[in-house]
Amino acid sequence: MNILQIDSSVLGDNSVSRSLTASIVADLVAKNPGAKVTVRDLDKEAPAHLGNHLLPVLGGPKDGLNAVQQAELERTETFLAEFMAADVLVIGVPQYNFSIPSQLKAWIDRIAQAGRTFRYTANGPEGLAVGKRVIVVSSRGGVRQDANTLDLHEVTIDAVLRFLGITDISIVRAHGLAMGPDAREAGLTTARSQIAALNDAALRAAA
């Protein structure tokens, strides 16, 4: 089993999403001792945001790139290879100003490539990253209200994953983290319960 852990919080050791992704990955490894884990810290190694000068790095190797573009091409190809090789992805998705962190968006811009992770057909787009399992850790300071208006980080990551062909998506929610100690602990308790439920479901499936 190949596990890809993606962390995008800027809070370092104080990050709830990071602690939860690490916990989930540890559980997965405990159940699959031979698993290979790759961790991508998108805060420490944030991809450059997609601009005109970086468009040539998408779509695979090519000639005529300058030194900066060549380095970004190599980084992009590494991200893409890790994504396609992963059987399970555990993605930390904190909510920043209603949406996902910009460094996570930059990573998505590198892996969402026509002809490689999706393609257009006569019947519309078709995802090419099928057969993967994704566990999303959703964290936010407030409490969940309406996924269509206040939880756009969840809507965005779900839409992207499904567009790329991934349908096995679970969400672990740690919300209310900035609403005082009691709300924070309640949010963490909920998240831990959801992780335990995932573990129980995995055990039943293996039985």
PALUM-636278 format. One record per residue (C-alpha): residue number from 1; x, y, z; residue in one letter. Coordinates in steps of 0.2 Angstrom, whole numbers, plus 5000, padded with zeros to 4 digits. Layout:
# PALUM-636278
   gunu   east   north     up   loti
    NUM      X       Y      Z      A
...
***
This chain:
# PALUM-636278
   gunu   east   north     up   loti
      1   5000    5000   5000      M
      2   5006    5017   4995      N
      3   5000    5031   5007      I
      4   5002    5050   5002      L
      5   5000    5062   5017      Q
      6   4997    5080   5012      I
      7   4998    5094   5025      D
      8   4994    5112   5020      S
      9   4992    5121   5037      S
     10   5003    5135   5041      V
     11   5002    5132   5060      L
     12   5016    5119   5061      G
     13   5016    5110   5077      D
     14   5000    5119   5083      N
     15   4990    5113   5068      S
     16   4975    5102   5072      V
     17   4974    5095   5054      S
     18   4992    5090   5055      R
     19   4990    5080   5071      S
     20   4975    5072   5064      L
     21   4982    5067   5047      T
     22   4997    5060   5057      A
     23   4986    5050   5068      S
     24   4976    5043   5053      I
     25   4992    5038   5044      V
     26   4999    5030   5059      A
     27   4983    5019   5061      D
     28   4984    5014   5042      L
     29   5002    5009   5044      V
     30   4998    4999   5060      A
     31   4985    4989   5050      K
     32   4997    4988   5035      N
     33   5014    4986   5041      P
     34   5022    4985   5024      G
     35   5014    5002   5019      A
     36   5025    5015   5011      K
     37   5022    5033   5017      V
     38   5026    5049   5008      T
     39   5023    5065   5017      V
     40   5021    5082   5007      R
     41   5022    5097   5018      D
     42   5015    5111   5007      L
     43   5019    5124   5019      D
     44   5038    5120   5020      K
     45   5039    5116   5002      E
     46   5025    5126   4994      A
     47   5023    5125   4976      P
     48   5025    5141   4966      A
     49   5008    5147   4961      H
     50   5003    5144   4943      L
     51   5008    5159   4932      G
     52   5011    5162   4914      N
     53   5029    5157   4915      H
     54   5025    5141   4923      L
     55   5012    5135   4910      L
     56   5025    5125   4900      P
     57   5029    5114   4915      V
     58   5012    5106   4914      L
     59   5009    5091   4902      G
     60   5026    5082   4904      G
     61   5044    5084   4899      P
     62   5048    5096   4884      K
     63   5063    5105   4877      D
     64   5066    5124   4878      G
     65   5063    5127   4896      L
     66   5074    5139   4906      N
     67   5082    5134   4923      A
     68   5067    5139   4933      V
     69   5055    5131   4922      Q
     70   5065    5115   4922      Q
     71   5066    5114   4941      A
     72   5047    5117   4942      E
     73   5044    5104   4929      L
     74   5054    5091   4939      E
     75   5044    5096   4955      R
     76   5028    5095   4946      T
     77   5032    5077   4939      E
     78   5037    5072   4957      T
     79   5020    5078   4964      F
     80   5011    5069   4949      L
     81   5020    5053   4951      A
     82   5017    5053   4970      E
     83   4998    5056   4967      F
     84   4996    5043   4954      M
     85   5006    5030   4964      A
     86   4995    5033   4980      A
     87   4982    5020   4985      D
     88   4977    5030   5000      V
     89   4978    5049   5002      L
     90   4976    5058   5018      V
     91   4974    5077   5015      I
     92   4974    5090   5029      G
     93   4962    5104   5023      V
     94   4960    5118   5035      P
     95   4948    5132   5030      Q
     96   4956    5149   5026      Y
     97   4945    5163   5022      N
     98   4931    5151   5017      F
     99   4942    5140   5005      S
    100   4957    5129   5005      I
    101   4975    5136   5008      P
    102   4983    5143   4993      S
    103   4997    5131   4994      Q
    104   4985    5117   4992      L
    105   4977    5125   4977      K
    106   4995    5127   4970      A
    107   4997    5108   4972      W
    108   4981    5104   4964      I
    109   4986    5115   4949      D
    110   5001    5104   4947      R
    111   4992    5087   4947      I
    112   4976    5092   4938      A
    113   4983    5089   4920      Q
    114   4972    5085   4905      A
    115   4977    5068   4897      G
    116   4986    5063   4913      R
    117   4974    5064   4928      T
    118   4958    5067   4918      F
    119   4953    5068   4900      R
    120   4939    5076   4890      Y
    121   4928    5064   4880      T
    122   4912    5065   4869      A
    123   4902    5062   4885      N
    124   4912    5075   4895      G
    125   4927    5075   4907      P
    126   4933    5058   4914      E
    127   4944    5056   4929      G
    128   4959    5045   4927      L
    129   4964    5043   4945      A
    130   4952    5030   4949      V
    131   4953    5017   4963      G
    132   4960    5028   4976      K
    133   4954    5031   4994      R
    134   4955    5048   5001      V
    135   4953    5054   5019      I
    136   4950    5072   5021      V
    137   4954    5081   5037      V
    138   4943    5096   5038      S
    139   4947    5109   5051      S
    140   4940    5126   5054      R
    141   4939    5139   5068      G
    142   4920    5140   5067      G
    143   4906    5127   5067      V
    144   4899    5119   5052      R
    145   4884    5128   5045      Q
    146   4880    5126   5027      D
    147   4892    5117   5016      A
    148   4887    5127   5001      N
    149   4891    5144   5008      T
    150   4903    5142   5023      L
    151   4912    5126   5020      D
    152   4919    5129   5003      L
    153   4936    5121   5008      H
    154   4926    5104   5008      E
    155   4916    5108   4993      V
    156   4932    5112   4983      T
    157   4942    5097   4988      I
    158   4928    5085   4985      D
    159   4924    5093   4968      A
    160   4942    5091   4963      V
    161   4944    5073   4969      L
    162   4928    5068   4960      R
    163   4933    5077   4944      F
    164   4949    5067   4944      L
    165   4940    5050   4946      G
    166   4940    5047   4965      I
    167   4924    5043   4973      T
    168   4930    5034   4989      D
    169   4931    5050   5000      I
    170   4929    5051   5019      S
    171   4929    5067   5029      I
    172   4935    5069   5047      V
    173   4929    5086   5054      R
    174   4937    5096   5068      A
    175   4927    5112   5068      H
    176   4924    5125   5081      G
    177   4943    5126   5085      L
    178   4943    5145   5088      A
    179   4927    5146   5098      M
    180   4935    5143   5116      G
    181   4942    5128   5125      P
    182   4926    5119   5126      D
    183   4921    5120   5108      A
    184   4939    5116   5103      R
    185   4939    5100   5114      E
    186   4921    5096   5107      A
    187   4928    5098   5089      G
    188   4943    5086   5093      L
    189   4932    5073   5101      T
    190   4921    5073   5086      T
    191   4936    5071   5074      A
    192   4943    5057   5085      R
    193   4926    5048   5085      S
    194   4925    5049   5066      Q
    195   4943    5042   5065      I
    196   4938    5028   5076      A
    197   4923    5025   5065      A
    198   4934    5024   5050      L
    199   4945    5011   5059      N
    200   4930    5001   5064      D
    201   4923    5001   5046      A
    202   4941    4995   5039      A
    203   4941    4981   5052      L
    204   4924    4975   5046      R
    205   4929    4976   5028      A
    206   4944    4965   5032      A
    207   4935    4952   5042      A
***
